[in-house]
Amino acid sequence: MRGPTRPVCRQGEPCEAPAKGLLLQFRRDGRVKAQVKTSRAGRYLVRLRPGRYVVTSPALKPWQQLSPRVVRAPHGRVGRVDLHLDTGLQ
């Protein structure tokens, strides 16, 4: 998801939207180990070896940031991480 999507968020109105078409890079030891582009619904699926990865995107502006920045791929099972892109709107 990405948000806020507008300068003023009002209660009862969505202020987030899917982060569609965002290129995500998963880095380990400073190198890109995998990358994937989010779908129109903002979803992604990536296969990673077990361990910790820093998540980045070359499309981000200096005032934007992804969280969490570090994710962990578990050993022997599927993990799920929901990422949020702070758009920097205030």
ABEGO torsion letter per residue (X at the ends): XBOBABABBBBGBBABBBBBGBBBBBBBGGBBABBBBBBAAGBBBBBBBBEBBBBBBAABBAABBBOBABBBBBBGBBBBBBBBBBAGBX
